[in-house]
Amino acid sequence: MTLEDFVTQFADQFDDTDASEITASTEFHLLDEWSSLTGMGVIALIKTEYGKTITGKELRECETVEDVYNLVASK
């Protein structure tokens, strides 16, 4: 798992936000499209693609996409 690949897959969870707007340093909670449903999609992505489980609380504690990547990498 590379950060670049993770950012690409993370960005794919957004339908209306251009993927080029999402980088490792993006504060994803500030995106207009961010919602609890998008969060569920991210949690599901992490489970299916990486075989790791994160909680909604852990995701809410992350500020940037890289924070989520680091969380997944630490599991």
PDB file of N, CA, C and O in Angstrom:
ATOM      1  N   MET A   1       0.850  -1.173   0.000  1.00  0.00           N
ATOM      2  CA  MET A   1       0.000   0.000   0.000  1.00  0.00           C
ATOM      3  C   MET A   1       0.894   1.234   0.000  1.00  0.00           C
ATOM      4  O   MET A   1       1.696   1.429   0.913  1.00  0.00           O
ATOM      5  N   THR A   2       0.753   2.055  -1.017  1.00  0.00           N
ATOM      6  CA  THR A   2       1.485   3.321  -1.056  1.00  0.00           C
ATOM      7  C   THR A   2       0.522   4.461  -0.758  1.00  0.00           C
ATOM      8  O   THR A   2      -0.687   4.332  -0.949  1.00  0.00           O
ATOM      9  N   LEU A   3       1.058   5.555  -0.298  1.00  0.00           N
ATOM     10  CA  LEU A   3       0.227   6.728  -0.012  1.00  0.00           C
ATOM     11  C   LEU A   3      -0.482   7.192  -1.276  1.00  0.00           C
ATOM     12  O   LEU A   3      -1.659   7.551  -1.236  1.00  0.00           O
ATOM     13  N   GLU A   4       0.228   7.186  -2.391  1.00  0.00           N
ATOM     14  CA  GLU A   4      -0.359   7.649  -3.650  1.00  0.00           C
ATOM     15  C   GLU A   4      -1.568   6.791  -4.051  1.00  0.00           C
ATOM     16  O   GLU A   4      -2.609   7.321  -4.439  1.00  0.00           O
ATOM     17  N   ASP A   5      -1.422   5.479  -3.957  1.00  0.00           N
ATOM     18  CA  ASP A   5      -2.537   4.582  -4.278  1.00  0.00           C
ATOM     19  C   ASP A   5      -3.701   4.778  -3.314  1.00  0.00           C
ATOM     20  O   ASP A   5      -4.864   4.769  -3.719  1.00  0.00           O
ATOM     21  N   PHE A   6      -3.380   4.955  -2.045  1.00  0.00           N
ATOM     22  CA  PHE A   6      -4.426   5.150  -1.046  1.00  0.00           C
ATOM     23  C   PHE A   6      -5.216   6.429  -1.323  1.00  0.00           C
ATOM     24  O   PHE A   6      -6.444   6.435  -1.238  1.00  0.00           O
ATOM     25  N   VAL A   7      -4.512   7.505  -1.652  1.00  0.00           N
ATOM     26  CA  VAL A   7      -5.182   8.778  -1.950  1.00  0.00           C
ATOM     27  C   VAL A   7      -6.111   8.610  -3.156  1.00  0.00           C
ATOM     28  O   VAL A   7      -7.225   9.135  -3.157  1.00  0.00           O
ATOM     29  N   THR A   8      -5.666   7.891  -4.169  1.00  0.00           N
ATOM     30  CA  THR A   8      -6.491   7.658  -5.356  1.00  0.00           C
ATOM     31  C   THR A   8      -7.756   6.888  -4.990  1.00  0.00           C
ATOM     32  O   THR A   8      -8.851   7.251  -5.417  1.00  0.00           O
ATOM     33  N   GLN A   9      -7.608   5.842  -4.212  1.00  0.00           N
ATOM     34  CA  GLN A   9      -8.777   5.053  -3.816  1.00  0.00           C
ATOM     35  C   GLN A   9      -9.692   5.849  -2.891  1.00  0.00           C
ATOM     36  O   GLN A   9     -10.914   5.732  -2.979  1.00  0.00           O
ATOM     37  N   PHE A  10      -9.117   6.647  -2.014  1.00  0.00           N
ATOM     38  CA  PHE A  10      -9.904   7.507  -1.132  1.00  0.00           C
ATOM     39  C   PHE A  10     -10.720   8.486  -1.963  1.00  0.00           C
ATOM     40  O   PHE A  10     -11.910   8.682  -1.712  1.00  0.00           O
ATOM     41  N   ALA A  11     -10.083   9.098  -2.948  1.00  0.00           N
ATOM     42  CA  ALA A  11     -10.752  10.083  -3.813  1.00  0.00           C
ATOM     43  C   ALA A  11     -11.892   9.448  -4.601  1.00  0.00           C
ATOM     44  O   ALA A  11     -12.879  10.117  -4.907  1.00  0.00           O
ATOM     45  N   ASP A  12     -11.767   8.178  -4.930  1.00  0.00           N
ATOM     46  CA  ASP A  12     -12.819   7.475  -5.674  1.00  0.00           C
ATOM     47  C   ASP A  12     -14.118   7.354  -4.882  1.00  0.00           C
ATOM     48  O   ASP A  12     -15.161   7.045  -5.459  1.00  0.00           O
ATOM     49  N   GLN A  13     -14.073   7.588  -3.587  1.00  0.00           N
ATOM     50  CA  GLN A  13     -15.281   7.506  -2.761  1.00  0.00           C
ATOM     51  C   GLN A  13     -16.179   8.729  -2.935  1.00  0.00           C
ATOM     52  O   GLN A  13     -17.316   8.745  -2.463  1.00  0.00           O
ATOM     53  N   PHE A  14     -15.668   9.737  -3.604  1.00  0.00           N
ATOM     54  CA  PHE A  14     -16.412  10.975  -3.814  1.00  0.00           C
ATOM     55  C   PHE A  14     -16.924  11.025  -5.248  1.00  0.00           C
ATOM     56  O   PHE A  14     -16.151  10.881  -6.195  1.00  0.00           O
ATOM     57  N   ASP A  15     -18.221  11.229  -5.404  1.00  0.00           N
ATOM     58  CA  ASP A  15     -18.821  11.260  -6.735  1.00  0.00           C
ATOM     59  C   ASP A  15     -18.695  12.627  -7.402  1.00  0.00           C
ATOM     60  O   ASP A  15     -18.421  12.711  -8.599  1.00  0.00           O
ATOM     61  N   ASP A  16     -18.892  13.688  -6.638  1.00  0.00           N
ATOM     62  CA  ASP A  16     -18.966  15.029  -7.218  1.00  0.00           C
ATOM     63  C   ASP A  16     -17.708  15.867  -7.032  1.00  0.00           C
ATOM     64  O   ASP A  16     -17.598  16.950  -7.607  1.00  0.00           O
ATOM     65  N   THR A  17     -16.771  15.389  -6.249  1.00  0.00           N
ATOM     66  CA  THR A  17     -15.525  16.122  -6.016  1.00  0.00           C
ATOM     67  C   THR A  17     -14.464  15.601  -6.980  1.00  0.00           C
ATOM     68  O   THR A  17     -14.213  14.399  -7.054  1.00  0.00           O
ATOM     69  N   ASP A  18     -13.849  16.520  -7.714  1.00  0.00           N
ATOM     70  CA  ASP A  18     -12.803  16.129  -8.661  1.00  0.00           C
ATOM     71  C   ASP A  18     -11.647  15.489  -7.901  1.00  0.00           C
ATOM     72  O   ASP A  18     -11.171  16.026  -6.901  1.00  0.00           O
ATOM     73  N   ALA A  19     -11.206  14.343  -8.388  1.00  0.00           N
ATOM     74  CA  ALA A  19     -10.137  13.596  -7.716  1.00  0.00           C
ATOM     75  C   ALA A  19      -8.861  14.414  -7.569  1.00  0.00           C
ATOM     76  O   ALA A  19      -8.097  14.200  -6.628  1.00  0.00           O
ATOM     77  N   SER A  20      -8.617  15.351  -8.487  1.00  0.00           N
ATOM     78  CA  SER A  20      -7.404  16.167  -8.411  1.00  0.00           C
ATOM     79  C   SER A  20      -7.430  17.118  -7.213  1.00  0.00           C
ATOM     80  O   SER A  20      -6.389  17.647  -6.824  1.00  0.00           O
ATOM     81  N   GLU A  21      -8.606  17.339  -6.624  1.00  0.00           N
ATOM     82  CA  GLU A  21      -8.719  18.206  -5.451  1.00  0.00           C
ATOM     83  C   GLU A  21      -8.320  17.489  -4.171  1.00  0.00           C
ATOM     84  O   GLU A  21      -8.124  18.128  -3.138  1.00  0.00           O
ATOM     85  N   ILE A  22      -8.198  16.168  -4.230  1.00  0.00           N
ATOM     86  CA  ILE A  22      -7.912  15.385  -3.038  1.00  0.00           C
ATOM     87  C   ILE A  22      -6.459  14.917  -3.071  1.00  0.00           C
ATOM     88  O   ILE A  22      -6.043  14.171  -3.958  1.00  0.00           O
ATOM     89  N   THR A  23      -5.703  15.378  -2.078  1.00  0.00           N
ATOM     90  CA  THR A  23      -4.299  15.019  -1.944  1.00  0.00           C
ATOM     91  C   THR A  23      -4.083  14.451  -0.548  1.00  0.00           C
ATOM     92  O   THR A  23      -5.018  14.385   0.250  1.00  0.00           O
ATOM     93  N   ALA A  24      -2.881  14.050  -0.258  1.00  0.00           N
ATOM     94  CA  ALA A  24      -2.571  13.505   1.067  1.00  0.00           C
ATOM     95  C   ALA A  24      -2.853  14.526   2.170  1.00  0.00           C
ATOM     96  O   ALA A  24      -3.213  14.147   3.284  1.00  0.00           O
ATOM     97  N   SER A  25      -2.692  15.806   1.870  1.00  0.00           N
ATOM     98  CA  SER A  25      -2.875  16.842   2.891  1.00  0.00           C
ATOM     99  C   SER A  25      -4.289  17.417   2.937  1.00  0.00           C
ATOM    100  O   SER A  25      -4.557  18.343   3.703  1.00  0.00           O
ATOM    101  N   THR A  26      -5.190  16.877   2.128  1.00  0.00           N
ATOM    102  CA  THR A  26      -6.568  17.364   2.116  1.00  0.00           C
ATOM    103  C   THR A  26      -7.249  17.078   3.457  1.00  0.00           C
ATOM    104  O   THR A  26      -7.209  15.955   3.962  1.00  0.00           O
ATOM    105  N   GLU A  27      -7.868  18.106   4.016  1.00  0.00           N
ATOM    106  CA  GLU A  27      -8.673  17.941   5.230  1.00  0.00           C
ATOM    107  C   GLU A  27     -10.065  17.525   4.764  1.00  0.00           C
ATOM    108  O   GLU A  27     -10.935  18.360   4.511  1.00  0.00           O
ATOM    109  N   PHE A  28     -10.248  16.214   4.659  1.00  0.00           N
ATOM    110  CA  PHE A  28     -11.424  15.671   3.977  1.00  0.00           C
ATOM    111  C   PHE A  28     -12.741  16.021   4.657  1.00  0.00           C
ATOM    112  O   PHE A  28     -13.775  16.063   3.991  1.00  0.00           O
ATOM    113  N   HIS A  29     -12.733  16.272   5.952  1.00  0.00           N
ATOM    114  CA  HIS A  29     -13.978  16.642   6.645  1.00  0.00           C
ATOM    115  C   HIS A  29     -14.510  17.988   6.153  1.00  0.00           C
ATOM    116  O   HIS A  29     -15.695  18.283   6.311  1.00  0.00           O
ATOM    117  N   LEU A  30     -13.637  18.803   5.557  1.00  0.00           N
ATOM    118  CA  LEU A  30     -14.037  20.125   5.082  1.00  0.00           C
ATOM    119  C   LEU A  30     -14.617  20.098   3.668  1.00  0.00           C
ATOM    120  O   LEU A  30     -15.148  21.106   3.202  1.00  0.00           O
ATOM    121  N   LEU A  31     -14.524  18.964   2.984  1.00  0.00           N
ATOM    122  CA  LEU A  31     -15.077  18.867   1.631  1.00  0.00           C
ATOM    123  C   LEU A  31     -16.594  18.912   1.691  1.00  0.00           C
ATOM    124  O   LEU A  31     -17.205  18.289   2.559  1.00  0.00           O
ATOM    125  N   ASP A  32     -17.207  19.654   0.763  1.00  0.00           N
ATOM    126  CA  ASP A  32     -18.665  19.786   0.736  1.00  0.00           C
ATOM    127  C   ASP A  32     -19.362  18.432   0.665  1.00  0.00           C
ATOM    128  O   ASP A  32     -20.430  18.242   1.246  1.00  0.00           O
ATOM    129  N   GLU A  33     -18.759  17.510  -0.040  1.00  0.00           N
ATOM    130  CA  GLU A  33     -19.383  16.209  -0.266  1.00  0.00           C
ATOM    131  C   GLU A  33     -19.214  15.236   0.908  1.00  0.00           C
ATOM    132  O   GLU A  33     -19.859  14.188   0.934  1.00  0.00           O
ATOM    133  N   TRP A  34     -18.366  15.566   1.866  1.00  0.00           N
ATOM    134  CA  TRP A  34     -18.129  14.652   2.982  1.00  0.00           C
ATOM    135  C   TRP A  34     -19.411  14.479   3.799  1.00  0.00           C
ATOM    136  O   TRP A  34     -20.074  15.456   4.146  1.00  0.00           O
ATOM    137  N   SER A  35     -19.742  13.249   4.093  1.00  0.00           N
ATOM    138  CA  SER A  35     -20.917  12.932   4.907  1.00  0.00           C
ATOM    139  C   SER A  35     -20.667  11.618   5.628  1.00  0.00           C
ATOM    140  O   SER A  35     -19.652  10.958   5.408  1.00  0.00           O
ATOM    141  N   SER A  36     -21.591  11.254   6.479  1.00  0.00           N
ATOM    142  CA  SER A  36     -21.453   9.973   7.173  1.00  0.00           C
ATOM    143  C   SER A  36     -21.504   8.815   6.179  1.00  0.00           C
ATOM    144  O   SER A  36     -20.871   7.781   6.396  1.00  0.00           O
ATOM    145  N   LEU A  37     -22.247   8.984   5.099  1.00  0.00           N
ATOM    146  CA  LEU A  37     -22.320   7.940   4.076  1.00  0.00           C
ATOM    147  C   LEU A  37     -20.967   7.772   3.370  1.00  0.00           C
ATOM    148  O   LEU A  37     -20.541   6.650   3.098  1.00  0.00           O
ATOM    149  N   THR A  38     -20.304   8.876   3.081  1.00  0.00           N
ATOM    150  CA  THR A  38     -18.972   8.812   2.485  1.00  0.00           C
ATOM    151  C   THR A  38     -17.998   8.148   3.460  1.00  0.00           C
ATOM    152  O   THR A  38     -17.148   7.354   3.058  1.00  0.00           O
ATOM    153  N   GLY A  39     -18.132   8.477   4.727  1.00  0.00           N
ATOM    154  CA  GLY A  39     -17.294   7.864   5.753  1.00  0.00           C
ATOM    155  C   GLY A  39     -17.476   6.353   5.797  1.00  0.00           C
ATOM    156  O   GLY A  39     -16.509   5.605   5.940  1.00  0.00           O
ATOM    157  N   MET A  40     -18.718   5.916   5.672  1.00  0.00           N
ATOM    158  CA  MET A  40     -18.990   4.477   5.646  1.00  0.00           C
ATOM    159  C   MET A  40     -18.318   3.835   4.433  1.00  0.00           C
ATOM    160  O   MET A  40     -17.802   2.721   4.515  1.00  0.00           O
ATOM    161  N   GLY A  41     -18.332   4.555   3.301  1.00  0.00           N
ATOM    162  CA  GLY A  41     -17.677   4.054   2.095  1.00  0.00           C
ATOM    163  C   GLY A  41     -16.181   3.910   2.297  1.00  0.00           C
ATOM    164  O   GLY A  41     -15.581   2.940   1.834  1.00  0.00           O
ATOM    165  N   VAL A  42     -15.576   4.865   2.982  1.00  0.00           N
ATOM    166  CA  VAL A  42     -14.137   4.812   3.259  1.00  0.00           C
ATOM    167  C   VAL A  42     -13.826   3.629   4.176  1.00  0.00           C
ATOM    168  O   VAL A  42     -12.855   2.905   3.954  1.00  0.00           O
ATOM    169  N   ILE A  43     -14.647   3.438   5.201  1.00  0.00           N
ATOM    170  CA  ILE A  43     -14.447   2.313   6.122  1.00  0.00           C
ATOM    171  C   ILE A  43     -14.563   0.988   5.368  1.00  0.00           C
ATOM    172  O   ILE A  43     -13.769   0.073   5.586  1.00  0.00           O
ATOM    173  N   ALA A  44     -15.561   0.889   4.479  1.00  0.00           N
ATOM    174  CA  ALA A  44     -15.743  -0.329   3.683  1.00  0.00           C
ATOM    175  C   ALA A  44     -14.566  -0.546   2.732  1.00  0.00           C
ATOM    176  O   ALA A  44     -14.100  -1.673   2.561  1.00  0.00           O
ATOM    177  N   LEU A  45     -14.092   0.530   2.120  1.00  0.00           N
ATOM    178  CA  LEU A  45     -12.930   0.447   1.226  1.00  0.00           C
ATOM    179  C   LEU A  45     -11.723  -0.132   1.975  1.00  0.00           C
ATOM    180  O   LEU A  45     -11.040  -1.024   1.472  1.00  0.00           O
ATOM    181  N   ILE A  46     -11.478   0.373   3.151  1.00  0.00           N
ATOM    182  CA  ILE A  46     -10.326  -0.066   3.938  1.00  0.00           C
ATOM    183  C   ILE A  46     -10.465  -1.543   4.303  1.00  0.00           C
ATOM    184  O   ILE A  46      -9.481  -2.283   4.286  1.00  0.00           O
ATOM    185  N   LYS A  47     -11.670  -1.965   4.628  1.00  0.00           N
ATOM    186  CA  LYS A  47     -11.904  -3.368   4.978  1.00  0.00           C
ATOM    187  C   LYS A  47     -11.700  -4.282   3.764  1.00  0.00           C
ATOM    188  O   LYS A  47     -11.037  -5.313   3.869  1.00  0.00           O
ATOM    189  N   THR A  48     -12.271  -3.904   2.613  1.00  0.00           N
ATOM    190  CA  THR A  48     -12.210  -4.788   1.444  1.00  0.00           C
ATOM    191  C   THR A  48     -10.849  -4.752   0.753  1.00  0.00           C
ATOM    192  O   THR A  48     -10.348  -5.794   0.332  1.00  0.00           O
ATOM    193  N   GLU A  49     -10.246  -3.574   0.631  1.00  0.00           N
ATOM    194  CA  GLU A  49      -8.982  -3.456  -0.098  1.00  0.00           C
ATOM    195  C   GLU A  49      -7.758  -3.820   0.741  1.00  0.00           C
ATOM    196  O   GLU A  49      -6.779  -4.358   0.225  1.00  0.00           O
ATOM    197  N   TYR A  50      -7.824  -3.523   2.034  1.00  0.00           N
ATOM    198  CA  TYR A  50      -6.638  -3.696   2.870  1.00  0.00           C
ATOM    199  C   TYR A  50      -6.822  -4.718   3.987  1.00  0.00           C
ATOM    200  O   TYR A  50      -5.870  -5.049   4.694  1.00  0.00           O
ATOM    201  N   GLY A  51      -8.062  -5.221   4.147  1.00  0.00           N
ATOM    202  CA  GLY A  51      -8.318  -6.228   5.177  1.00  0.00           C
ATOM    203  C   GLY A  51      -8.147  -5.702   6.593  1.00  0.00           C
ATOM    204  O   GLY A  51      -7.879  -6.466   7.519  1.00  0.00           O
ATOM    205  N   LYS A  52      -8.303  -4.393   6.755  1.00  0.00           N
ATOM    206  CA  LYS A  52      -8.130  -3.767   8.067  1.00  0.00           C
ATOM    207  C   LYS A  52      -9.455  -3.141   8.491  1.00  0.00           C
ATOM    208  O   LYS A  52     -10.253  -2.728   7.649  1.00  0.00           O
ATOM    209  N   THR A  53      -9.679  -3.074   9.780  1.00  0.00           N
ATOM    210  CA  THR A  53     -10.909  -2.501  10.306  1.00  0.00           C
ATOM    211  C   THR A  53     -10.593  -1.231  11.080  1.00  0.00           C
ATOM    212  O   THR A  53      -9.755  -1.224  11.981  1.00  0.00           O
ATOM    213  N   ILE A  54     -11.285  -0.151  10.709  1.00  0.00           N
ATOM    214  CA  ILE A  54     -11.207   1.088  11.491  1.00  0.00           C
ATOM    215  C   ILE A  54     -12.622   1.455  11.907  1.00  0.00           C
ATOM    216  O   ILE A  54     -13.591   1.069  11.253  1.00  0.00           O
ATOM    217  N   THR A  55     -12.733   2.186  12.973  1.00  0.00           N
ATOM    218  CA  THR A  55     -14.042   2.588  13.471  1.00  0.00           C
ATOM    219  C   THR A  55     -14.378   4.002  12.983  1.00  0.00           C
ATOM    220  O   THR A  55     -13.507   4.749  12.537  1.00  0.00           O
ATOM    221  N   GLY A  56     -15.641   4.339  13.079  1.00  0.00           N
ATOM    222  CA  GLY A  56     -16.063   5.693  12.744  1.00  0.00           C
ATOM    223  C   GLY A  56     -15.376   6.716  13.623  1.00  0.00           C
ATOM    224  O   GLY A  56     -15.011   7.798  13.165  1.00  0.00           O
ATOM    225  N   LYS A  57     -15.200   6.369  14.893  1.00  0.00           N
ATOM    226  CA  LYS A  57     -14.520   7.279  15.824  1.00  0.00           C
ATOM    227  C   LYS A  57     -13.082   7.524  15.381  1.00  0.00           C
ATOM    228  O   LYS A  57     -12.609   8.660  15.397  1.00  0.00           O
ATOM    229  N   GLU A  58     -12.387   6.458  14.986  1.00  0.00           N
ATOM    230  CA  GLU A  58     -11.001   6.611  14.526  1.00  0.00           C
ATOM    231  C   GLU A  58     -10.950   7.484  13.272  1.00  0.00           C
ATOM    232  O   GLU A  58     -10.059   8.322  13.134  1.00  0.00           O
ATOM    233  N   LEU A  59     -11.899   7.290  12.365  1.00  0.00           N
ATOM    234  CA  LEU A  59     -11.937   8.089  11.140  1.00  0.00           C
ATOM    235  C   LEU A  59     -12.207   9.555  11.461  1.00  0.00           C
ATOM    236  O   LEU A  59     -11.584  10.440  10.874  1.00  0.00           O
ATOM    237  N   ARG A  60     -13.128   9.822  12.385  1.00  0.00           N
ATOM    238  CA  ARG A  60     -13.440  11.206  12.769  1.00  0.00           C
ATOM    239  C   ARG A  60     -12.247  11.902  13.406  1.00  0.00           C
ATOM    240  O   ARG A  60     -12.117  13.122  13.308  1.00  0.00           O
ATOM    241  N   GLU A  61     -11.374  11.137  14.060  1.00  0.00           N
ATOM    242  CA  GLU A  61     -10.197  11.722  14.709  1.00  0.00           C
ATOM    243  C   GLU A  61      -9.105  12.097  13.711  1.00  0.00           C
ATOM    244  O   GLU A  61      -8.189  12.846  14.050  1.00  0.00           O
ATOM    245  N   CYS A  62      -9.193  11.591  12.498  1.00  0.00           N
ATOM    246  CA  CYS A  62      -8.226  11.932  11.449  1.00  0.00           C
ATOM    247  C   CYS A  62      -8.596  13.278  10.837  1.00  0.00           C
ATOM    248  O   CYS A  62      -9.775  13.596  10.683  1.00  0.00           O
ATOM    249  N   GLU A  63      -7.590  14.058  10.491  1.00  0.00           N
ATOM    250  CA  GLU A  63      -7.836  15.353   9.863  1.00  0.00           C
ATOM    251  C   GLU A  63      -7.572  15.315   8.361  1.00  0.00           C
ATOM    252  O   GLU A  63      -8.335  15.880   7.578  1.00  0.00           O
ATOM    253  N   THR A  64      -6.500  14.651   7.965  1.00  0.00           N
ATOM    254  CA  THR A  64      -6.132  14.625   6.550  1.00  0.00           C
ATOM    255  C   THR A  64      -6.225  13.197   6.005  1.00  0.00           C
ATOM    256  O   THR A  64      -6.334  12.230   6.759  1.00  0.00           O
ATOM    257  N   VAL A  65      -6.178  13.099   4.696  1.00  0.00           N
ATOM    258  CA  VAL A  65      -6.180  11.788   4.054  1.00  0.00           C
ATOM    259  C   VAL A  65      -4.942  11.008   4.505  1.00  0.00           C
ATOM    260  O   VAL A  65      -5.019   9.798   4.720  1.00  0.00           O
ATOM    261  N   GLU A  66      -3.820  11.681   4.648  1.00  0.00           N
ATOM    262  CA  GLU A  66      -2.603  11.012   5.100  1.00  0.00           C
ATOM    263  C   GLU A  66      -2.759  10.471   6.519  1.00  0.00           C
ATOM    264  O   GLU A  66      -2.199   9.424   6.845  1.00  0.00           O
ATOM    265  N   ASP A  67      -3.517  11.175   7.370  1.00  0.00           N
ATOM    266  CA  ASP A  67      -3.792  10.664   8.712  1.00  0.00           C
ATOM    267  C   ASP A  67      -4.526   9.321   8.634  1.00  0.00           C
ATOM    268  O   ASP A  67      -4.227   8.402   9.397  1.00  0.00           O
ATOM    269  N   VAL A  68      -5.485   9.212   7.712  1.00  0.00           N
ATOM    270  CA  VAL A  68      -6.222   7.958   7.544  1.00  0.00           C
ATOM    271  C   VAL A  68      -5.272   6.871   7.048  1.00  0.00           C
ATOM    272  O   VAL A  68      -5.301   5.739   7.531  1.00  0.00           O
ATOM    273  N   TYR A  69      -4.437   7.224   6.087  1.00  0.00           N
ATOM    274  CA  TYR A  69      -3.438   6.280   5.572  1.00  0.00           C
ATOM    275  C   TYR A  69      -2.541   5.768   6.709  1.00  0.00           C
ATOM    276  O   TYR A  69      -2.297   4.566   6.819  1.00  0.00           O
ATOM    277  N   ASN A  70      -2.062   6.674   7.536  1.00  0.00           N
ATOM    278  CA  ASN A  70      -1.190   6.290   8.647  1.00  0.00           C
ATOM    279  C   ASN A  70      -1.928   5.400   9.654  1.00  0.00           C
ATOM    280  O   ASN A  70      -1.348   4.471  10.217  1.00  0.00           O
ATOM    281  N   LEU A  71      -3.206   5.697   9.871  1.00  0.00           N
ATOM    282  CA  LEU A  71      -4.025   4.865  10.755  1.00  0.00           C
ATOM    283  C   LEU A  71      -4.113   3.449  10.212  1.00  0.00           C
ATOM    284  O   LEU A  71      -3.907   2.484  10.948  1.00  0.00           O
ATOM    285  N   VAL A  72      -4.417   3.322   8.930  1.00  0.00           N
ATOM    286  CA  VAL A  72      -4.536   2.004   8.309  1.00  0.00           C
ATOM    287  C   VAL A  72      -3.196   1.286   8.343  1.00  0.00           C
ATOM    288  O   VAL A  72      -3.146   0.092   8.636  1.00  0.00           O
ATOM    289  N   ALA A  73      -2.117   1.986   8.052  1.00  0.00           N
ATOM    290  CA  ALA A  73      -0.789   1.383   8.032  1.00  0.00           C
ATOM    291  C   ALA A  73      -0.375   0.881   9.419  1.00  0.00           C
ATOM    292  O   ALA A  73       0.406  -0.063   9.542  1.00  0.00           O
ATOM    293  N   SER A  74      -0.905   1.522  10.452  1.00  0.00           N
ATOM    294  CA  SER A  74      -0.516   1.145  11.822  1.00  0.00           C
ATOM    295  C   SER A  74      -1.276  -0.074  12.329  1.00  0.00           C
ATOM    296  O   SER A  74      -0.928  -0.622  13.376  1.00  0.00           O
ATOM    297  N   LYS A  75      -2.296  -0.505  11.613  1.00  0.00           N
ATOM    298  CA  LYS A  75      -3.125  -1.634  12.063  1.00  0.00           C
ATOM    299  C   LYS A  75      -2.537  -2.949  11.626  1.00  0.00           C
ATOM    300  O   LYS A  75      -3.100  -4.004  11.916  1.00  0.00           O
TER     301      LYS A  75
END
